[in-house]
Amino acid sequence: MRQVFLLLFSVFSFAQQTQKVDFKTAYGNITINPIEKKVYGSVRYVLEVKEAVDTIKIDAQNMTFNAVEMNGKEALFINSGKKLLLFEGYKKGKYTLTFTYEAKPKQTMYFNGDFNNTTISNQQVWTQGQGKYTSHWFPSFDDVNEKVIFNMNISFDKNYNVIANGVLKDVLPDKDKRIWKYEMLKPMSSYLLAVAIGDFSNKAIGSKSGVPLQLFIQPKDTAKFEATYRYSKEIFDYLEKEIGVKYPWKIYKQIPVEDFLYAGMENTTSTIFAQDFVVDNVGFNDRNYVNVNAHELAHQWFGDLVTAKSGKHHWLQEGFATYYALLAERQVFGDDYFYHQLYRTSLQLRNAAKSDTIPVMNERASSLSFYQKGAWALHVIREAIGPKAFQKAVKNYLKKYQYKNAETDDFLAEIRRVSHFDTQAFKKTWLQDYRFQTEGANVLLKKNKFIQALFETQQLRKKTFAENKETYKTILQSNAFYPVKTEILYQIKYIPFEDKKELLELALQTNDIKVRQSVAEFTDEIPLEFKSKYEALLEDNSYDTKEIAFMNLWKNFPDSRNNYLAKAQNWTGGNDKSLRILFLTFSILSTEGNSTAKTNYYNELVEYTSSKYESSVRQNAIVNALTINDKDTAVLKNLVNTTTHYKWQFSKFGREKIRELLQREGYRSLFESLLPTQPEADKIQLQKLLSEKP
């Protein structure tokens, strides 16, 4: 009964632990076994008890512990399955806690690829601890207010590269492994602890202030290095200057990993981001890393250096990172780009407020609120008090709370110290009211001439085409930023071709990728006289434009399909292989009989549905393969396999697709016949889906 009482008592007292117990430094010596998907090793924590406590806790999900000692003596402990509880009772003083542990994390540490295969291809291990989940692989603290200096020694296969927080001090041989020794000098919250392992090379460049910027890439993507990391140094140098506080850590690393759960994660000193942003020069025009790059870097100050005390103040991290990323993009792409992004998010926020009544200062607020409304709130302050005063307030805020935690009023207090800005009215209007202040936002937007021109062009919708035609021509031949011109193409979408022919030709002559893409997108029916000009879109430096144009030409000109297939035969596209899958699909559908080429194309398409590839490739291939042969057991097995994938978006797709198929005649028995041949985890998921009520 005494142990049960202690356990219950400790649960209620945990919220107060950081006031009584201060964990200073962690020394982890861990080995990661990717075959068994297991982590084990030893940990040493140096801590100070500031006020006598009955129980000290460490968050630890589904771990086992041995050799638990405090100051070299055996310590009494309980392993609750979620926490390591040291219940001996501790007086004020300094302590050293040591123990060994083992964990088989169900989340937070992810193992990609087949490590039983001796050929290294897509095998990777990486972590994603956002919020409070690091305790699934390393005994640590779910409370973001507990900040610790983490030093990690990580043992892994010598054929891989291991990246973690901090400076790499040494790499030591360890039989068929190596030990990577990483050191941090300043404290951070546990959720920012990270590991990324894979076949990576890197290039280091120096920032203007001398901070090493270490940029990683898989050897297969070496040719994409420049386009992927374009503007990285400029972004870093700009943010240091704009924020006014020197980058707070000794090094900055960026690592792309396959099938990452989100766009990126700002682990202290070591941003991990999605392989989707590894692009070539053409892909850069469709989806580049610049915004994510700047956003995650800004977090090194806003979130890593100063961390919000609770979810209620989460906008202090995401709003700041979003806004400073926009400022960095303004530096790279210009004022018009900056204001266009603000305008787009203002529309999203205005529409969202029709159904979303949760304000920014609420831990249940949407990502749109935390990120975009938070950014807009900061823009309102900066525009009201001026860039210099805003920078001074931000600088004071970061210096005052560095390596600590803060809340909204702490930041607003710094705004009041440098200005007469009414922070109470601001807080009520922008942070505690769910509604978006459209009128006020538009006043700020109209400071930019491009936005003025965009609003004026939108007003042309109220007039007839005949009244607008000359104005349209003038705008299309001007140097107006592309959204003004794409607005025109939207307005004339349903105008007869003969009437708008001249405008379409002028739009193509702009040679602006986005404007030309709008021509491709908004021209459904292509007259024969416009065919050759439209076909030129197949040569644009945009994978998106190529795909849109191919599909539209295929539909409009059946007699030219062989020409389009010939044009597309060497296309690949981005990381999702969208253009290659498009070529394979249309080649198969257009080829009669069972030629060798058709068989090879189909086999390649089915191959892309397998676990050898990233989820974006697989999902596209599965959809297309089922369009061609909806009862191919190889494809259906790979579809079932998606339901056990760690990327929740992909597993959700798999479950929903299977549910859809189960509504059709014959599929239930077909899936039931697959059960005996499925791996155990896949079998369990398929049985669950089969047992659901129709």
C-alpha positions in Angstrom: 0.0 0.0 0.0 2.9 2.4 0.8 4.2 2.1 -2.8 0.8 2.7 -4.3 0.3 5.8 -2.1 3.7 7.1 -3.1 2.8 6.6 -6.8 -0.5 8.4 -6.5 1.1 11.2 -4.4 3.9 11.7 -6.9 1.5 12.1 -9.8 -0.1 15.1 -8.1 3.2 16.6 -7.2 4.9 16.3 -10.6 3.7 19.7 -11.8 5.8 21.3 -9.0 9.0 19.3 -9.6 10.8 21.9 -11.5 10.4 24.3 -8.5 12.0 21.8 -6.2 14.4 19.7 -8.4 16.7 21.1 -11.1 18.2 18.6 -13.5 21.4 20.2 -14.7 23.2 17.9 -17.1 22.5 14.6 -18.8 25.2 12.2 -20.1 23.8 9.5 -22.3 25.7 6.5 -23.6 23.3 4.7 -25.9 23.3 2.0 -28.6 20.6 1.9 -31.2 19.7 -1.5 -32.7 17.8 -0.9 -36.0 17.1 -4.6 -36.5 15.3 -5.0 -33.2 14.2 -1.3 -33.3 15.6 -1.0 -29.8 17.6 1.5 -27.8 19.6 0.7 -24.7 22.5 2.1 -22.6 23.4 4.1 -19.5 22.4 7.5 -18.3 24.0 9.9 -15.8 22.0 12.9 -14.6 23.5 15.6 -12.4 20.8 17.4 -10.5 20.1 19.7 -7.5 17.3 19.3 -5.0 16.4 22.9 -4.1 13.7 21.9 -1.6 13.2 18.5 0.2 11.0 16.2 -1.9 9.5 12.7 -1.3 9.7 11.6 -5.0 11.8 12.5 -8.0 10.4 11.6 -11.4 11.8 11.1 -14.9 9.4 10.4 -17.8 10.1 7.0 -19.4 7.6 5.3 -21.7 7.7 1.5 -21.6 11.3 1.1 -20.5 13.1 -1.3 -18.2 15.7 -0.1 -15.7 18.6 -1.6 -13.9 21.5 -0.4 -11.7 19.6 2.6 -10.5 21.9 4.5 -8.1 21.9 8.0 -6.5 25.4 9.3 -5.5 26.8 5.8 -6.0 24.3 4.0 -3.7 21.3 1.8 -4.7 18.2 3.9 -5.0 14.7 2.8 -4.4 12.5 3.2 -7.5 9.2 2.3 -9.1 8.8 1.9 -12.8 5.2 2.8 -13.6 5.6 2.1 -17.3 5.4 5.8 -18.0 7.8 7.1 -15.4 10.8 6.3 -13.4 10.0 7.2 -9.8 12.7 7.7 -7.1 10.7 7.6 -3.9 13.4 7.4 -1.2 12.9 11.0 -0.1 15.6 13.6 -0.9 17.0 16.5 1.1 18.4 19.7 -0.3 21.7 19.2 -2.1 23.5 18.0 -5.2 23.1 14.5 -6.6 24.3 12.3 -9.4 21.8 9.7 -10.6 22.9 6.8 -12.8 21.1 3.9 -14.3 20.9 1.6 -17.3 17.8 1.3 -19.5 16.3 -0.4 -22.5 13.4 0.8 -24.7 11.6 -0.3 -27.8 9.9 2.9 -28.8 6.5 2.7 -30.4 6.8 6.3 -31.6 9.2 9.2 -31.6 12.1 7.2 -32.9 11.5 5.9 -36.4 13.3 3.2 -38.4 13.1 3.6 -42.2 14.1 0.9 -44.7 15.4 -2.6 -44.3 18.5 -2.8 -42.0 18.8 -6.5 -42.7 19.8 -5.6 -46.2 23.6 -5.2 -46.4 23.3 -2.7 -49.3 22.7 0.8 -47.9 19.9 2.6 -49.8 17.1 4.2 -47.8 17.9 2.9 -44.3 17.6 5.7 -41.8 16.8 6.3 -38.1 15.5 9.6 -36.9 13.5 11.1 -34.1 10.6 13.5 -33.8 9.9 14.6 -30.2 7.8 17.7 -30.7 5.9 18.5 -27.5 6.6 15.7 -25.0 7.5 12.5 -26.7 11.3 12.1 -26.4 10.6 10.0 -23.3 9.7 7.2 -25.6 13.4 6.6 -26.5 15.4 8.5 -23.8 14.5 8.8 -20.1 13.8 12.6 -19.9 11.2 15.2 -19.2 7.8 15.8 -20.8 7.6 19.2 -19.0 9.1 21.8 -21.4 10.0 23.9 -18.3 12.7 21.4 -17.3 15.8 22.4 -19.3 18.9 20.2 -19.3 22.3 20.2 -20.9 22.3 17.0 -23.0 25.6 15.2 -23.9 25.1 12.1 -26.0 27.5 9.3 -27.0 25.7 7.2 -29.6 26.9 3.8 -30.8 25.8 2.6 -34.3 27.0 0.7 -37.4 30.2 2.3 -38.7 28.9 2.5 -42.3 26.4 5.2 -41.4 26.6 8.8 -40.2 25.1 9.7 -36.9 24.0 13.3 -36.2 22.7 14.6 -32.9 22.5 17.9 -31.0 25.6 19.9 -30.4 29.2 19.8 -31.5 30.7 16.5 -32.6 33.7 16.1 -30.2 35.0 12.7 -31.4 34.2 9.6 -33.3 35.7 6.4 -31.8 35.9 2.9 -33.1 33.8 0.2 -31.4 34.3 -3.2 -33.2 31.9 -3.1 -36.2 30.4 0.2 -34.9 31.5 3.7 -34.1 30.7 5.9 -31.1 29.7 9.5 -32.0 30.3 11.8 -29.0 28.2 15.0 -29.1 28.4 17.8 -26.6 26.0 20.7 -25.7 27.0 23.6 -23.5 23.6 25.2 -22.8 20.3 23.7 -21.5 17.3 22.9 -23.6 13.9 21.2 -23.3 13.8 17.4 -23.8 11.5 17.5 -26.8 14.4 19.1 -28.7 16.7 16.2 -28.2 17.3 14.5 -31.6 19.1 11.8 -33.5 19.4 11.4 -37.3 21.2 8.4 -38.8 21.7 7.5 -42.4 24.0 7.6 -45.4 24.8 11.3 -45.4 27.6 13.4 -46.6 27.8 17.1 -45.7 29.2 20.5 -46.6 30.1 23.1 -44.0 30.0 26.8 -44.7 30.6 29.7 -42.4 28.1 32.3 -41.5 29.1 35.9 -41.4 29.4 35.7 -37.6 31.5 32.5 -37.8 28.9 29.9 -36.9 29.5 26.7 -38.9 26.5 25.7 -41.0 26.6 22.0 -41.7 24.3 20.9 -44.5 23.7 17.2 -45.0 22.6 15.3 -48.1 22.3 11.7 -49.2 25.0 10.9 -51.8 22.3 10.0 -54.4 21.1 13.7 -54.1 24.5 15.4 -54.4 23.4 17.1 -57.7 20.4 18.6 -55.8 22.6 20.1 -53.0 22.7 23.7 -54.3 19.0 24.0 -55.2 18.0 22.4 -51.9 20.1 24.7 -49.7 19.8 27.8 -51.9 19.9 31.0 -49.8 20.8 29.1 -46.6 23.7 31.4 -45.7 21.8 34.5 -46.6 18.9 33.4 -44.4 21.2 32.7 -41.5 23.0 36.0 -41.7 19.8 37.9 -42.2 18.1 36.4 -39.2 21.0 37.1 -36.9 21.0 40.7 -37.9 17.2 41.2 -37.9 16.6 39.5 -34.6 19.6 41.4 -33.1 20.7 38.4 -30.9 23.6 36.2 -32.0 22.7 32.6 -32.9 22.6 31.0 -29.4 24.4 27.7 -30.1 27.8 26.6 -31.4 26.8 25.0 -34.7 23.8 24.6 -36.9 23.0 21.4 -38.9 20.2 20.6 -41.3 19.4 17.0 -42.2 16.8 15.8 -44.8 15.2 12.4 -43.9 12.8 10.2 -45.8 9.1 10.0 -44.9 9.5 12.6 -42.1 6.1 13.3 -40.4 6.1 17.0 -41.0 7.9 19.7 -43.1 10.6 20.2 -40.5 11.5 20.2 -36.8 13.7 22.7 -35.0 15.7 20.3 -32.8 18.4 22.4 -31.0 21.3 22.9 -33.3 20.0 20.2 -35.7 16.9 20.8 -37.9 15.5 17.6 -39.4 13.4 18.2 -42.5 11.4 16.2 -45.1 13.1 14.7 -48.1 10.3 16.3 -50.2 12.3 19.5 -50.0 15.4 18.0 -51.6 14.9 19.5 -55.1 16.7 20.2 -58.3 16.7 23.5 -60.2 13.3 22.7 -61.8 11.7 21.4 -58.6 12.8 24.6 -56.8 10.2 26.5 -58.8 7.4 24.2 -57.6 8.3 23.4 -54.0 11.5 24.7 -52.3 12.9 24.6 -48.9 13.4 28.3 -48.4 10.4 29.0 -46.1 10.9 25.8 -44.0 14.6 26.6 -43.9 14.0 30.0 -42.4 11.1 28.9 -40.2 13.1 26.1 -38.5 16.1 28.4 -38.1 14.0 31.1 -36.5 12.9 28.5 -33.9 16.5 28.2 -32.7 15.7 31.5 -30.9 12.0 31.3 -30.6 11.2 27.9 -29.0 14.7 26.6 -28.4 16.4 29.5 -26.7 13.2 30.8 -25.1 10.5 28.2 -24.7 6.8 28.9 -24.1 5.7 27.8 -20.6 2.6 26.0 -21.8 0.5 25.3 -24.9 -1.5 28.4 -24.2 1.5 30.4 -25.3 2.6 28.2 -28.2 2.2 31.2 -30.6 5.4 32.6 -29.0 7.2 29.8 -30.9 5.2 29.2 -34.1 4.0 32.8 -34.7 7.5 34.1 -34.3 9.1 31.4 -36.5 6.4 32.0 -39.1 6.8 35.8 -39.1 10.6 35.8 -39.2 10.6 33.2 -42.0 8.4 35.7 -43.9 10.8 38.5 -43.2 13.7 36.3 -44.4 11.8 35.5 -47.6 11.2 39.2 -48.0 14.9 39.6 -48.0 15.3 36.9 -50.7 12.3 37.3 -52.9 11.3 41.0 -52.3 8.4 43.0 -50.8 5.7 41.9 -53.2 6.3 38.3 -52.3 6.1 39.1 -48.6 2.8 41.0 -48.9 1.3 38.3 -51.2 2.0 35.7 -48.5 0.4 37.9 -45.8 -2.6 38.5 -48.1 -3.0 34.7 -48.8 -2.9 33.9 -45.1 -5.3 36.8 -44.3 -7.9 35.1 -46.6 -7.3 31.7 -44.9 -7.8 33.2 -41.4 -10.9 35.2 -42.4 -12.5 32.0 -43.8 -11.4 29.8 -40.9 -13.0 32.2 -38.4 -16.4 31.3 -39.8 -16.2 27.9 -38.1 -13.0 28.0 -35.9 -13.9 29.9 -32.6 -10.7 29.0 -30.7 -8.4 32.0 -30.3 -4.6 32.1 -30.5 -4.1 32.0 -26.7 -5.6 28.6 -26.2 -3.7 25.3 -26.2 -6.4 23.8 -28.4 -5.9 26.5 -31.1 -5.4 25.3 -34.7 -2.0 25.3 -36.4 -3.4 28.0 -38.7 -4.0 30.2 -35.6 -0.7 29.5 -33.9 1.4 29.9 -37.0 -0.4 32.4 -39.3 -2.5 34.5 -37.0 0.5 34.6 -34.6 2.6 35.9 -37.4 -0.1 38.5 -38.4 -0.2 39.6 -34.7 3.5 40.3 -34.7 3.2 42.2 -38.0 0.6 44.4 -36.5 2.9 45.3 -33.6 6.0 45.8 -35.8 4.0 48.1 -38.2 2.6 50.0 -35.2 5.8 50.7 -33.3 8.4 50.5 -36.1 11.1 47.9 -37.0 13.8 49.4 -34.7 11.6 49.5 -31.5 10.3 46.0 -32.4 13.8 44.7 -32.7 14.8 46.2 -29.4 11.8 44.6 -27.6 12.5 41.2 -29.2 16.2 41.5 -28.3 15.3 42.4 -24.7 12.8 39.5 -24.5 15.3 37.0 -25.8 18.1 38.2 -23.5 15.9 38.2 -20.4 14.5 34.7 -20.9 17.3 33.0 -22.7 17.6 29.3 -21.8 14.4 29.7 -19.8 10.6 29.7 -20.4 8.3 32.6 -21.0 4.6 33.5 -21.6 2.7 36.0 -23.6 2.7 38.8 -21.0 6.5 38.5 -20.7 6.9 39.5 -24.3 4.2 42.2 -24.3 5.9 43.7 -21.3 9.0 44.2 -23.4 6.8 45.9 -26.1 5.5 48.3 -23.5 9.0 49.2 -22.4 10.0 50.5 -25.8 6.7 52.0 -27.0 3.3 53.4 -26.0 1.6 50.5 -27.8 -1.6 49.4 -26.2 -0.8 45.8 -25.5 -4.0 45.1 -23.6 -6.2 46.1 -26.5 -3.9 44.2 -28.8 -4.0 41.1 -26.7 -7.8 41.2 -26.5 -8.2 41.7 -30.2 -5.5 39.6 -31.8 -4.8 36.8 -29.2 -8.0 36.3 -27.2 -10.6 36.9 -30.0 -11.1 34.2 -32.6 -12.1 36.6 -35.3 -9.6 37.9 -37.8 -9.4 41.7 -38.1 -9.8 41.8 -41.9 -10.3 45.6 -42.1 -7.2 46.4 -40.1 -5.2 43.8 -42.0 -6.2 45.3 -45.4 -5.0 48.7 -44.3 -1.6 47.2 -43.6 -1.6 45.3 -46.8 -2.4 48.3 -48.9 0.9 49.9 -48.0 2.2 47.8 -50.8 1.6 48.9 -54.4 1.4 45.4 -55.7 -1.5 44.6 -53.2 -3.2 47.8 -54.3 -2.9 46.7 -57.9 -4.2 43.2 -57.0 -7.3 44.6 -55.2 -8.0 46.9 -58.2 -7.6 44.0 -60.6 -10.0 41.9 -58.5 -12.6 44.7 -58.8 -12.5 44.2 -62.6 -14.7 41.1 -62.0 -17.6 43.5 -61.8 -17.2 44.7 -65.4 -17.7 43.0 -68.7 -14.8 41.4 -70.6 -15.1 44.0 -73.4 -14.7 46.8 -70.9 -11.6 45.2 -69.3 -9.8 43.8 -72.4 -7.5 46.8 -72.9 -6.7 47.0 -69.2 -5.9 43.3 -69.2 -3.5 43.8 -72.1 -1.7 46.6 -70.4 -1.3 44.6 -67.1 -0.1 41.5 -68.9 2.6 43.6 -70.6 3.6 45.3 -67.4 6.1 44.3 -64.8 3.4 43.6 -62.3 4.0 40.8 -59.8 2.6 37.5 -61.1 -0.6 37.2 -58.9 -2.0 40.3 -60.7 -1.6 38.5 -64.0 -2.9 35.2 -62.8 -6.0 37.0 -61.5 -6.7 38.1 -65.1 -6.3 34.5 -66.4 -8.8 33.4 -63.7 -11.2 36.1 -64.8 -11.1 35.1 -68.5 -11.2 31.3 -67.9 -14.7 31.0 -69.4 -14.4 33.6 -72.1 -14.5 32.1 -75.7 -11.0 31.4 -77.0 -11.2 33.8 -80.0 -12.0 36.7 -77.7 -9.1 35.9 -75.3 -6.5 34.5 -77.7 -4.4 37.6 -77.7 -4.4 37.7 -73.9 -3.3 34.1 -73.6 -0.5 34.8 -76.0 0.6 37.8 -74.0 0.5 35.7 -70.8 2.8 33.1 -72.4 5.2 35.8 -73.6 5.7 37.0 -70.0 8.0 33.9 -69.5 6.9 33.9 -65.9 6.6 30.3 -64.7 3.6 31.0 -62.5 1.8 33.0 -65.2 2.4 30.3 -67.8 1.3 27.7 -65.3 -2.0 29.5 -65.0 -2.4 29.4 -68.7 -2.0 25.7 -68.6 -4.4 25.3 -65.6 -7.2 27.6 -66.8 -7.3 26.5 -70.5 -9.5 23.4 -70.6 -10.2 23.3 -74.3 -7.3 23.9 -76.6 -8.1 25.0 -80.2 -6.0 23.6 -82.9 -4.5 27.0 -83.7 -3.3 27.3 -80.1 -1.9 23.7 -79.9 1.8 24.5 -80.7 1.9 27.4 -78.3 0.3 25.3 -75.5 2.7 22.4 -76.2 5.6 24.7 -75.4 4.4 24.5 -71.8 5.8 20.9 -71.8 9.3 22.5 -71.8 8.7 24.8 -68.8 11.0 24.6 -65.8 8.2 23.4 -63.6 7.2 19.8 -63.0 3.7 21.0 -62.0 3.3 22.8 -65.3 4.5 19.8 -67.3 2.0 17.5 -65.6 -0.9 19.9 -66.1 0.0 20.5 -69.7 0.5 16.8 -70.5 -2.9 15.9 -69.0 -4.7 18.6 -70.9 -3.0 17.9 -74.2 -3.7 14.2 -73.8 -7.4 15.0 -73.4 -7.6 17.5 -76.3 -5.5 15.8 -78.9 -5.8 12.0 -79.0 -4.0 11.7 -82.3 -0.8 13.3 -80.8 -0.6 11.0 -77.7 2.4 9.1 -79.0 4.2 12.4 -79.4 3.4 13.3 -75.8 4.5 10.0 -74.5 7.8 10.3 -76.4 8.3 13.8 -74.9 7.6 12.4 -71.4 9.6 9.1 -71.5 12.6 10.5 -69.7 10.7 12.6 -67.2 11.0 11.8 -63.5 9.6 14.8 -61.6 10.3 15.5 -58.0 10.8 13.1 -55.1 7.3 11.7 -55.6 8.3 10.6 -59.2 5.0 12.1 -60.3 6.0 12.5 -63.9 7.5 9.0 -64.2 4.4 7.5 -62.8 2.3 9.6 -65.1 4.3 8.4 -68.1 4.1 4.7 -67.0 0.3 5.0 -66.4 -0.6 6.6 -69.7 1.8 4.3 -71.6 0.1 1.3 -70.2 -3.4 2.6 -70.8 -2.7 3.6 -74.4 -0.9 0.3 -75.4 -3.0 -2.4 -76.8 -2.3 -6.1 -76.2 0.5 -7.4 -73.9 3.7 -6.1 -75.4 7.0 -6.5 -73.6 7.2 -2.7 -73.1 3.7 -2.6 -71.6 4.6 -5.5 -69.2 7.8 -3.7 -68.2 6.0 -0.4 -67.6 3.4 -2.1 -65.4 6.0 -4.0 -63.4 7.9 -0.8 -62.8 4.7 0.9 -61.6 3.9 -2.0 -59.2 7.5 -1.8 -57.9 6.8 1.8 -56.9 4.0 0.7 -54.7 6.4 -1.3 -52.5 8.1 -0.4 -49.2 11.3 0.3 -51.0 10.0 3.8 -51.8 8.8 6.8 -49.9 5.1 7.2 -49.1 4.6 10.0 -51.7 5.9 7.7 -54.4 3.9 4.7 -53.1 0.6 6.5 -52.7 0.7 7.9 -56.2 1.7 4.5 -57.7 -1.0 2.6 -55.7 -3.8 4.8 -56.9 -2.6 4.6 -60.6 -1.9 0.8 -60.5 -5.4 0.1 -59.1 -6.8 2.2 -61.9 -5.2 -0.1 -64.3 -5.7 -3.4 -62.5 -7.9 -3.0 -59.4 -7.4 -6.6 -58.3 -3.7 -7.1 -58.6 -2.8 -9.0 -55.4 0.8 -7.6 -55.4 -0.6 -4.0 -55.3 -3.3 -4.9 -52.8 -0.6 -6.5 -50.5 1.4 -3.3 -50.7 -1.8 -1.3 -50.0 -2.3 -3.4 -46.8 1.3 -2.7 -45.8 0.6 1.1 -45.9 -1.7 0.7 -42.9 1.2 -0.1 -40.6 3.4 2.7 -41.8 4.6 5.1 -39.1 3.6 8.2 -41.2 0.1 8.7 -40.0 -1.0 10.5 -43.2 0.1 7.5 -45.3 -1.4 4.9 -43.1 -4.7 6.9 -43.0 -4.7 6.8 -46.8 -4.2 3.1 -46.8 -7.1 2.4 -44.3 -9.5 4.7 -46.2 -8.6 3.1 -49.6 -9.2 -0.4 -48.2 -12.5 0.7 -46.7 -13.5 2.1 -50.1 -12.6 -1.1 -51.9 -14.5 -3.2 -49.3 -17.7 -1.5 -50.4 -17.3 -3.0 -53.8 -18.3 -6.5 -54.9 -15.7 -9.2 -54.5 -13.1 -7.3 -52.5 -13.9 -8.7 -49.1 -13.2 -12.2 -50.2 -10.1 -11.1 -52.0 -8.7 -9.3 -48.9 -9.6 -12.3 -46.8 -7.6 -14.5 -49.1 -4.5 -12.3 -48.6 -4.6 -12.7 -44.8 -2.5 -15.9 -44.5 0.4 -14.4 -46.5 0.6 -11.0 -44.7 3.3 -10.1 -42.1 1.8 -10.2 -38.6 1.5 -6.5 -38.2 -0.2 -6.1 -41.6 -2.5 -9.0 -40.8 -3.7 -7.4 -37.6 -4.5 -4.2 -39.3 -6.3 -5.9 -42.2 -8.3 -8.0 -39.7 -9.4 -4.8 -37.9 -10.6 -3.3 -41.2 -12.4 -6.5 -42.2 -14.2 -6.6 -38.9 -15.6 -3.1 -39.1 -19.3 -2.8 -39.7 -20.1 -1.8 -43.3 
